Amino acid sequence: MAVIENSKVTVVGAGSVGSSVAYAALIRGSARHVALYDIATEKVEAEVLDLAHGTQFTGTSSITGGSDISVAEGSHVVVITAGAKQNPGQTRIELAGVNAGIMRKMMPQLLSVAPNAVYVIVTNPCDVLTVLSQQETGLPPERIFASGTVLDTSRLRWKLAERAGVSTSSVHAYIVGEHGDTEFPLWSAATIGTVPILEWVTPAGDRMTVEELDQIAIDVRDAAYKVIQGKGATNYAIGLSSARIIEAILGDEHAVMPVSPVLTDFHGLSGVALSVPSIVSARGAFPIAETRFSPNERELFHRSADALTEVANSLR
């Protein structure tokens, strides 16, 4: 497929995350048309108006929206952020029940007006909701996937870049697994440029240790909780990372990103959505089967799958 012309993305949910996704998509020029949909009429109309007032400064992108599902009609990409937000001290998994109910009601409505779209689920717990939504809609697994650990990977690369004294684009490392408490870095494949992570000499003249990397992994895993504790929600970085996923789809980039589709025989796992390096294009997301895991990483990966499968089963 080629770059999608006259492209349209609809963001579902006009809360702090959805509005940030729409804002990031506008200022980055991610799509020609950006639409914002929410059942809260006054809220969504206010957000659209606020965004529209700045379109002189955002290039050629347009913004529309409202509380009628028809605003999503003809979308090439639908990004779903609607749902109850994560409160301080609340895990993503604890959100599962209420947000699963919202998804069950909303997905058939969205499919009726955007049957050919690629669906990106940001609402947490995004991995579990992806499995439930894919099974209930029957969409091909490549066409409905979670934003997964794209943001977590950005957090990891930012911390490693600061320690290594390089730009974030020079750090090649991924967070995989659940977007949540059982996620972990693929340290066995992590490099700064071409140099394995533990061999890189920092500006201070030392090297990172295994213990230091373990702490960095914990900091990345818990980063959202820290932000939520301080300001009530995470929104800017997830807005930017979602816009980046939109661009990979609409630009047919075949970009490698750690998104979370429902897996089929991926390192022995099927029927569970987990973040793994995947090729993202106009066709959707396709996991890279050749991704390597160390024995310990493979064990962590299956542990992450078990945790999510347990939650998904409880919601069926």
C-alpha positions, 0 to 999 in steps of 0.5 A, a space after each residue: 500500500 502507499 501513503 494514504 491521501 486526504 487522510 483522516 484520524 478520529 480520536 475517541 474520547 475528549 478527556 486529557 489523553 484524547 485531547 492531547 492526541 488530537 493536539 499532537 496530531 494537529 501540530 505534527 501534521 499527522 493526518 489531513 483531517 483530525 476528528 474528536 468524538 465524545 458522548 459529552 457534547 459540551 466538553 468535546 465541542 469546547 475542545 474542538 473549538 479550542 483546537 480550531 482556534 489554533 489551526 492558523 499555526 498547524 499547517 494544512 490539518 483540519 479539526 472537526 468533532 462532536 458527540 454524534 458517531 458520524 464524526 468518525 465516518 470515513 476514518 482511516 485510523 481510529 484511536 480509542 482513548 475513552 474510558 475511566 481514567 487511572 486514579 492515584 494508586 490504581 493499577 491499570 488492571 484494576 480499570 479493566 472491568 468498567 472500561 471493558 464494558 465501555 468498549 463492548 458498547 462502543 466498538 460496534 458503533 465505530 465499525 458501522 461508520 469506519 469499517 475499514 479503519 485501523 484501530 489503535 487502543 490507548 484506553 487502559 488496560 490496553 492489552 486486555 481491551 485489545 484481546 476482547 475487542 478483537 475477538 468481539 469484532 472479528 477484525 483481523 488482528 493486524 487492524 486492531 492493536 494497542 499503543 502498547 509500550 511505545 511510550 514506555 520505550 520512549 521513557 526508557 530511551 530518554 533515561 538511557 540517553 541521559 546516562 549515556 550522554 547521547 541523543 534518544 535517537 541513538 539508543 536502541 532498546 525496547 520495553 516489551 510485554 504488558 503495558 503495565 506492571 509486568 513489562 520489561 526491557 529487552 536488555 539482551 538486544 539493547 545498544 547505544 549506536 552499535 555498542 551493547 548497553 553494558 559496554 558503553 562508556 559514559 561521559 563520566 568514564 564509567 559503564 552502566 551496571 546490571 543493578 543500575 539497569 534494573 533500577 532504570 527498568 523499575 523507574 520506567 515501569 512506575 513512571 506513569 504512577 509518579 506522573 499521575 500522583 503529581 498531576 492526576 493524569 499522563 497526557 502529553 507523552 501518550 499524545 505524542 507517541 499516539 501521533 507517531 503511531 498514526 503517522 506510521 500507519 497513514 504514511 505506510 512507513 513499515 516502521 518497527 514499533 513495540 505495539 500490542 496486537 493479538 499474537 498468533 504462535 509468537 514464541 509459543 503464545 497465542 490469543 494474548 495481546 502483548 507489546 513486541 517489535 512489530 512492523 506498522 504500516 497502512 495494513 496495520 501491525 505485524 509482529 516480528 517473529 524473529 525477535 530474540 529473547 534471552 532465556 530469562 526474557 522469555 520467562 518474563 514474557 510468558 509471565 506477562 502473558 499469564 497475568 494478562 490472560 487471567 484478567 481477560 478470562 475474568 472479563 469474558 
